[in-house]
Amino acid sequence: MPQAPEPEKLDVVALVDTAERELAAAATEQALREVHARYGGREGAIKRAVQAAINAAPKDRKREVGQVGNAALQRIEGAFEARLRSLGDEARTRDLARTVDVTLPGRSHRPGHLHPITHARRAIERIFAQLGFTLATGPQVETDFHNFEALAMPPDHPARDMQDTFYLANSDLLLRTHTSPVQIRTMLAQRPPVRVICPGTVYRRDDDPTHSPMFHQVEGLLVDEQVTFADLKGVLLHFARAFFGPATTVRLRPSFFPFTEPSAEFDLSCVFCAGAGCRTCKNTGWIEVGGAGMVDPEVFRHVDYDSERYTGFAFGFGIDRMAMLKYRISDIRLLYEGDHRLLEQFP
Ligand code: PHE
């Protein structure tokens, strides 16, 4: 950057020439502003030179010298503005001339996926919807009444121990241990006939390779006049065939639940070996998937249904387990790790 010339020693015209040349040559806006600040304006070299010339001029010529000085300052301003504009034009032209490689591949987006449990839940909902079951839901934080008491498990009932409940401190609230409380909520809200399925998240205090403290169940409930155990088996069989394929069969084994009588454990013929015996079914040919039974009159009493007139069945099974069997996923924890290598297989 050339040093500013000693202003007083140069005449104003020569100074203006130099300034104009430097302004026109400034390559960047910052350089241009520096040149402008050095020569132009109230503080610049030209103003000082003009002032010196005025001082040196005889009295009758001072006015004329001042006018020449003002004209010189205006020329500097004009040159500055012009260069500022041309720098802007140059930058725009450079931008426009920049070439775009239209052959470059675009950036691809990895699409999201529905979780296998969501796929399974939706498939289950569709199958039961075809049988006329409507969807019902309830809260995950439940009252003791809905989760236990109305399901014929009074406070000291031993069956409560089977459920490994998470309790909320200092209240009678808990994390629901099954979807059966939605049966109670549904029956309290409507009169028979009732035909609902209730999918949802449930919680139990266990955690090992085959159990997660949070998992998913679907509950089914059908109440009407003259509903029988055969209807229950027919619905479960239809479901199993629609979900796993026509070769699937269902087995009901005697069992106990406080809220059903009679109660049954509900098994599927092994979907891996078709009943021949394999590791998954522990060579039994059957896979245990859920519980079922006829609604106990004691439950009807809690929701004020007439058990002389109405009968009903209920069932509940794990959605996670159904998803694992359908999609051949060997470890329940894989369902909750969010690993893309698994999820990407479920578009
Ligand atoms: N709620 C039971 C459980 O989670 C399953 C069940 C539902 C049994 C409905 C009978 C009828 O273990």
Residues whose N, C-alpha, C, O or C-beta is under 5 A from the ligand:
A	BS01	LIG	T177 H178 S180 F257 T260 G291 A292 G293 A314 F315 G316
